[in-house]
């Protein structure tokens, strides 16, 4: 469930989670219309500033209405007091706007794994520390830049699936990206060199005249910091 009064953010978040997780995602602009459905939710992405509830009281109310659901706060409030207060009142995670949809997706997956909703993939020599935003190969941190990390996440999360250059750019830079799509080739090239400097494993395949595909086994994810 997404409870967010900004219709653009609500549409983007709900649509992204539906597409990537295959789950049913309901969106509400305020807390009151969501009350009846909250008790059935598995996970709630919750804005703090709603028309009918404001601040940390929103977390308290949502936790009472959805005692068994995971709560991820999505908010522009970045103060330490808000973060700590939200977590103490029952939030399971806290994400500050603006945020990457891929990061939200990864945090959702990490929470659902606690309940067995998604098993971490195995079979790769890469490890993916979602919470720490790090990628390691045989234990060595690859030192990815923020853009390289986002490209990695977009591809590695969907092994075997071809993604167009435009899809990758919008995953990395946001849905409103418009520009020269070939710029993604530069970032993929840098990422390839860090993932596989000897060109042995060839993690990322090229889909001619289209884009790229993750050709290796899915990297093992963890949410450890």
Long-range contacts (C-beta under 8 A, 24 or more apart in sequence): 1-25, 1-26, 1-27, 1-28, 1-34, 1-37, 1-38, 1-41, 1-43, 1-44, 1-45, 1-69, 2-26, 2-27, 2-28, 2-44, 2-45, 3-27, 3-28, 3-29, 3-30, 3-31, 3-34, 3-44, 3-45, 3-46, 3-47, 3-50, 3-62, 4-29, 4-45, 4-46, 4-47, 4-74, 5-29, 5-30, 5-47, 5-49, 5-50, 5-51, 6-47, 9-47, 9-74, 9-97, 12-101, 12-175, 13-45, 13-74, 13-101, 13-104, 16-101, 16-104, 16-105, 17-45, 17-104, 17-105, 17-108, 20-105, 20-157, 21-105, 21-108, 21-109, 31-58, 31-61, 31-62, 34-65, 35-65, 38-62, 38-65, 38-66, 38-69, 39-65, 39-66, 41-66, 41-69, 42-69, 42-70, 42-112, 42-115, 42-117, 43-69, 43-70, 43-71, 43-72, 43-108, 43-111, 43-112, 44-69, 44-70, 44-71, 44-72, 45-72, 45-74, 45-104, 45-108, 46-71, 46-72, 46-73, 46-74, 46-91, 47-73, 47-74, 47-75, 48-73, 48-75, 48-77, 48-82, 48-86, 49-75, 49-76, 49-77, 55-82, 56-82, 56-85, 56-86, 56-89, 59-85, 59-86, 59-89, 59-90, 59-91, 60-89, 60-90, 62-90, 63-89, 63-90, 63-91, 70-111, 70-112, 70-114, 70-115, 72-104, 72-107, 72-108, 72-111, 74-99, 74-104, 100-150, 101-171, 102-150, 102-153, 102-154, 102-157, 102-171, 102-172, 103-133, 103-153, 105-157, 106-130, 106-153, 106-157, 106-221, 107-131, 107-223, 109-221, 110-221, 110-223, 113-221, 113-223, 120-220, 120-221, 120-222, 121-159, 121-217, 121-218, 121-219, 121-220, 121-221, 122-217, 122-218, 122-220, 123-217, 123-218, 123-220, 124-216, 124-217, 124-218, 124-219, 124-220, 125-201, 126-156, 126-195, 126-203, 126-216, 126-219, 126-220, 127-219, 127-220, 127-221, 127-222, 128-153, 128-156, 128-219, 128-220, 128-221, 128-222, 129-222, 129-223, 129-224, 129-225, 130-221, 130-222, 130-223, 131-222, 131-223, 131-224, 131-225, 132-224, 132-225, 135-195, 135-219, 137-195, 142-194, 142-195, 143-194, 144-191, 144-194, 145-190, 147-172, 147-187, 148-187, 148-190, 148-191, 148-194, 151-184, 151-187, 151-188, 151-191, 152-191, 152-195, 155-204, 155-212, 155-213, 155-214, 156-203, 156-214, 156-218, 156-219, 157-218, 158-214, 159-214, 159-215, 159-216, 159-217, 159-218, 160-213, 160-214, 160-215, 161-213, 161-214, 162-207, 162-210, 162-211, 162-212, 162-213, 163-211, 163-212, 163-213, 164-210, 164-211, 165-210, 165-211, 165-212, 166-211, 167-211, 168-211, 168-212, 184-211, 184-212, 188-212
